Amino acid sequence: MSSRERILGRVRRALADAPGEDVPVERGYLREHGDRSVEETVELLAENLADYRAIVHRCTAADLPATLAGMLATRGAKTVLVPPGLEPAWLADAGTEQVPDRAGSTPHELDRVDSVVTACAVAVAETGTLVLDGGPDQGRRRITLVPDHHICVVRVPDQVVSSVPQALERLDPVRPLTWISGPSATSDIELDRVEGVHGPRTLEVVLVDSQPSDDVNS
């Protein structure tokens, strides 16, 4: 008997009592960890985003244009890359040149852009993760991977979920999904952290309260 036959024999014996392929396997995974209110879930998202070294801002929908304008001015950005479906009012107060997301843009052209502003598809509180799916207000994947500064706008609580399983239920798996947990970073064997190697060096997240003002004040 060859070594191959002995190994396959052991595998067959180990699988002898295994259920058939038509029997589902119950995993029993938790859909979320802990029992949190909507407000607590949003706070957890903000906490985990900051823990990943993202810069977190909070504002109302009415204050979003001024907030974005202030962020870009503080950054000293002269150009900002804009996905085709981004709300025009978001950058109405910004004094920066808006660069459209063009299919023909080269990596060198994208690298010369100071900032990019996008929305997101969903945000995961437990992991501090933003998910982009290439929608009209998010643009193609490369526009958030090449420029050095990414501002991502998250509507809360509408776009916030507790866990990854809940996020997957909202996402289309055939779309080009980009999962972002903090700015781009890597560490060598001595744990020296280097940021900006394969994506933006700076990630700023704006949590925009999508509730009507009456609800916010109540």
C-alpha positions in Angstrom: 0.0 0.0 0.0 1.4 3.4 -1.0 1.5 6.5 1.3 -1.2 8.0 -0.8 -3.6 5.1 -0.3 -2.9 5.0 3.5 -3.7 8.7 3.8 -6.9 8.4 1.7 -7.9 5.4 3.8 -7.6 7.4 7.0 -9.7 10.2 5.5 -12.4 7.7 4.5 -12.5 6.2 8.0 -12.7 9.6 9.6 -15.6 10.6 7.3 -17.5 7.3 7.7 -19.9 8.7 10.3 -20.2 12.2 8.8 -23.6 13.3 7.6 -24.3 13.4 3.9 -23.9 16.5 1.8 -27.7 17.2 1.9 -27.7 17.6 5.7 -27.2 21.2 6.7 -24.6 22.0 9.4 -25.8 24.2 12.2 -23.0 26.7 13.2 -24.8 28.6 15.9 -22.8 31.8 15.3 -24.0 34.9 17.2 -25.4 37.6 14.9 -24.1 40.3 17.2 -22.3 40.5 20.5 -24.3 42.1 23.3 -27.6 43.9 23.5 -27.2 47.5 22.5 -29.6 50.3 21.6 -29.3 52.2 18.3 -27.4 55.1 20.1 -25.0 52.6 21.7 -24.3 50.9 18.4 -23.5 54.3 16.8 -21.2 55.1 19.7 -19.4 51.8 19.4 -18.8 52.5 15.7 -17.3 55.9 16.5 -15.1 54.3 19.3 -13.8 51.6 17.0 -13.2 53.9 14.1 -11.1 56.1 16.4 -9.3 53.0 17.7 -8.2 52.3 14.1 -6.8 55.8 13.9 -9.6 57.2 11.8 -10.6 60.8 12.6 -14.2 60.9 13.5 -16.6 63.9 13.1 -20.2 64.2 14.2 -22.7 66.6 12.6 -26.3 67.0 11.5 -27.4 66.8 7.8 -27.8 70.6 7.7 -24.3 71.2 9.0 -22.6 68.6 6.6 -21.6 71.1 3.8 -19.9 73.4 6.4 -18.3 70.5 8.1 -16.8 69.1 4.9 -15.7 72.6 3.8 -13.9 73.0 7.2 -12.2 69.6 7.0 -10.9 70.3 3.5 -9.7 73.7 4.4 -7.9 72.4 7.5 -6.2 69.8 5.3 -5.2 72.5 2.8 -6.8 70.6 0.0 -7.0 72.4 -3.3 -8.5 69.5 -5.3 -11.1 67.0 -4.3 -12.2 63.9 -6.2 -16.0 63.5 -6.5 -17.9 60.4 -7.4 -20.6 61.1 -10.0 -23.6 60.4 -7.7 -22.3 62.3 -4.7 -24.9 64.8 -3.3 -23.9 68.2 -4.9 -25.0 70.1 -1.8 -22.4 68.2 0.3 -19.5 70.2 -1.2 -21.4 73.4 -1.9 -19.4 75.3 0.7 -16.0 73.9 -0.2 -13.6 76.2 -2.0 -11.8 73.4 -3.7 -11.6 72.3 -7.3 -13.8 69.3 -7.8 -12.3 66.6 -10.0 -14.7 64.1 -11.6 -14.3 60.4 -11.3 -13.2 59.6 -14.9 -12.6 56.1 -16.3 -9.5 57.3 -18.1 -7.8 58.8 -15.1 -4.3 57.3 -14.5 -2.9 56.3 -11.1 -0.5 59.3 -11.4 -3.4 61.7 -11.9 -5.3 60.2 -9.0 -2.2 60.5 -6.8 -2.1 64.2 -7.5 -5.6 64.7 -6.1 -5.5 66.1 -2.5 -8.7 64.5 -1.2 -11.6 62.3 -2.1 -15.1 62.4 -0.6 -17.5 59.5 -0.7 -20.5 58.0 0.9 -20.6 54.4 2.0 -22.9 51.4 1.7 -22.9 50.3 5.3 -20.8 50.7 8.5 -20.1 47.9 11.0 -19.9 49.0 14.6 -18.3 45.9 16.2 -15.3 46.0 13.8 -15.2 49.8 13.0 -15.4 48.9 9.3 -16.8 51.0 6.4 -18.0 49.1 3.4 -18.1 50.7 -0.1 -19.9 48.9 -2.9 -19.0 51.1 -5.9 -22.4 52.8 -5.9 -22.9 56.2 -7.6 -22.0 58.2 -4.4 -18.9 56.0 -3.8 -17.3 55.7 -7.2 -14.9 53.1 -8.4 -12.7 51.3 -6.0 -9.4 52.9 -7.1 -10.5 56.4 -6.2 -10.4 55.5 -2.5 -7.2 53.6 -2.7 -4.9 56.0 -4.5 -5.5 59.5 -3.1 -3.8 60.1 0.3 -6.8 61.5 2.1 -10.3 59.9 2.1 -13.4 61.5 3.7 -16.2 59.0 4.1 -19.7 60.2 5.0 -21.9 57.7 7.0 -25.6 58.4 7.6 -26.5 57.3 11.1 -28.2 55.4 12.2 -29.6 54.3 8.8 -26.3 52.9 7.5 -24.9 51.5 10.8 -25.2 47.8 11.7 -23.8 46.0 14.7 -22.0 43.0 13.1 -20.5 41.7 9.9 -23.4 39.1 9.4 -25.9 42.0 9.5 -23.8 44.0 7.0 -23.6 41.0 4.6 -27.4 40.9 4.5 -27.4 44.4 3.1 -24.7 43.9 0.5 -24.8 42.5 -3.0 -21.9 40.0 -3.3 -21.5 40.6 -7.0 -20.6 44.2 -6.5 -17.0 45.4 -6.0 -16.9 45.6 -2.2 -14.2 47.5 -0.4 -13.9 46.9 3.4 -12.1 49.7 5.2 -11.0 49.5 8.8 -9.0 52.7 9.4 -6.4 54.3 7.2 -4.0 52.1 5.2 -1.3 50.6 7.4 1.1 47.7 7.7 3.8 46.6 10.2 7.1 44.8 9.6 8.4 42.0 11.8 9.5 44.5 14.4 6.0 46.0 14.5 7.0 49.3 13.1 3.8 50.7 11.8 3.8 52.4 8.3 0.7 54.1 7.0 -0.3 54.9 3.5 1.5 52.0 1.8 -1.6 50.6 -0.1 -4.3 53.2 0.5 -5.0 56.6 2.1 -2.7 57.6 4.8 -5.5 59.6 6.4 -9.1 58.5 6.8 -11.7 60.9 8.2 -15.3 59.7 8.8 -18.3 62.0 9.2 -21.2 60.5 11.1 -24.2 62.5 9.9 -27.3 62.3 12.0 -30.1 61.5 9.5 -32.9 61.9 12.0 -35.1 65.0 11.7 -34.1 67.9 14.0 -37.3 67.4 16.1 -36.2 63.8 16.9 -32.7 64.9 17.8 -33.9 67.5 20.3 -36.5 65.3 21.8 
